[in-house]
């Protein structure tokens, strides 16, 4: 074979090897976490390994729409992941454990299912005692019906309740957990031995609920609600979020009827403006529902994402759909 | 205007006769093509950021339809990498012919396929799936790979470039529109060819290969099937072949009489109009139907697509022709006068392409810096924001292209009609209505 022909062939083969090999090499050696809508697979990979004290740099890209990234129970700013673009973040864990990362953008109907875990290994420097959540220690059946049999004829007003409460001869806080473990209706019932009218008793209940939170907590709860809950439950809590119609439609197809305490309609977001439901629910019960999620209903579990403080702030805000607080 | 023989320039002549400059271009193009396949298959699935989508459907298409075809005819075919691996295998060499040729089947393509109907079908197949093809990187990667392997397969079964000549979905319309280009490869003196023994330009010699496009250069009167591979310039022992600069649309003075070419003109005209409606129009339902491959709506879209191309457009054209009186058989009149649709269709495609190329050109810079979507920023342009370019001149440029197309088409109709001995008026009216519709669709 002539030398020129041989050299040309070698050049062509090198070119083809480079054209095939270089993209494959760089592709294999650049681990990227791909975000897709949950229906198409969610996070890939969805389990990441990390070590305590060793910063880990993660690269993300979205394969479809804008997603967001945050790690539950960590003090971090959520980060946007744009389609076709690579965004990176460096995380540092100081405690071992299994952390949940999740999408922070309303990317689609099953946005809530876009979750993954970061398994952080290493020895804990200072083991922390674990105490069960309140709903567990109270042994609440959070799937049991809890409707309030009596509801107020008008929105209970905390300012009116405050002046009435100061005149009452009884202690409205029998114990520190009294507020957390009682529903507004139970407190309303406990006030039945006073001389107050029904409407006045509901006002006192509103005052009790207001005095157990702060404006900062309510503001924080409002933000958490807007970011994480409003897509399904609606901006005003009426269960009419932007995904509600789609969820109802999807529910027709994937309806699951749970035999047991009650039949549950799959995929129907709860209406927080419904007093029968909300005034019969104690903060501890709502904590259970948020922590665990509404099994079989499409409501995700938030226990691995929100801190305890965030959950109480959120619950305080949920009651504001029932009570009128001081502005 | 007289022709100017470019190959008189010794620099151009030597650059063409030597195989090395062409080989260098071939290697770059082949590497780029394979890279585009890989990028389509493993890169980001987001079309607007994937190298294969951005470089094939925006950059390559822009160069092809706005520059290569109008000014260089089959200039793209001269550097296209798709047939190369197959051709090198077929020849057993990448440079001059080897002493011993490999024993492939080397069959002649059956006569029934020696036309551009298969190209018409392959183009229509891609056109019907184009909404998905143009936006989904892995489908683009697969289609590019299928074309490469189809070309290799055909090279081992049939002689010469069977893929380019009879199957390539792009080659058909490049050939049709190359007739309008101001460049040609032609012989200098017919008598030299008549007396030439062995016809090495067609049959090959030690100096080079017989025409890969299965064309006898001595008989070339149109650009349609000359792939500008330059092989005949190397093999001609009499230095009788030249590359000429010539007036635009010179070949259109010799109207075609072939129905496959006539329908190619309708396919291209209709596709440009349908694309303008689907991709640039405000009709969401139409867009959804085009994107919903396999759905009922898509089947309706496909039927309407084909009905416009094979029924409505040729139907109205035929109605116009029936009004004319001529001794020529109807089929011949139909094929001959459809020549007027060649410049019209080309300018439709130019006008349509201007719109989406200028709208999406900014993606090229971002894809260049991060071709595999791995977070690179090779040239500092990875985060270049999407922005439509030259928006102020877009509508005037499109209007100008369409008006030029209409005038060009009318002039061609006049020539074809006088050869056929009929009135050009129905064809001019037809072109006017088509141009008005396209103008409405684009603006």
Interface residues (C-beta under 8 A of the other chain):
Chain A: X1 X2 X4 X5 X8 X9 X11 X12 X15 X16 X18 X19 X20 X22 X23 X24 X26 X27 X30 X32 X59 X61 X62 X63 X64 X83 X84 X85 X86 X88
Chain B: X23 X27 X30 X31 X32 X34 X35 X38 X39 X42 X43 X44 X45 X46 X48 X49 X50 X88 X93 X94 X95 X96 X98 X370 X372 X373 X374 X375 X383
